[in-house]
Amino acid sequence: MADKQQVSKPRAWWEGVKAEWRKIIWPTRQDLAKKTGIVTIVSVVLGVIIAILDFLIQNGIDRLLGLF
């Protein structure tokens, strides 16, 4: 009896995985390309902002330390 339960649990799990997999709504190529472009642009802009802030903060700290 224990063997049947062990065999049916993985099978039931796999059936559940297949059922959930069918519910996935995949994006179209156009949506995927648009969202990839947006993520790339936002990443570059944030990188530039962080680089500018880093430069300004480092410059400010150097000037403060130069006073002493």
Secondary structure, DSSP 4 states (H G I P E B T S, - for coil): -HHHHHHHHHHHHHHHHHHHHHT--PPPHHHHHHHHHHHHHHHHHHHHHHHHHHHHHHHHHHHHHHT-
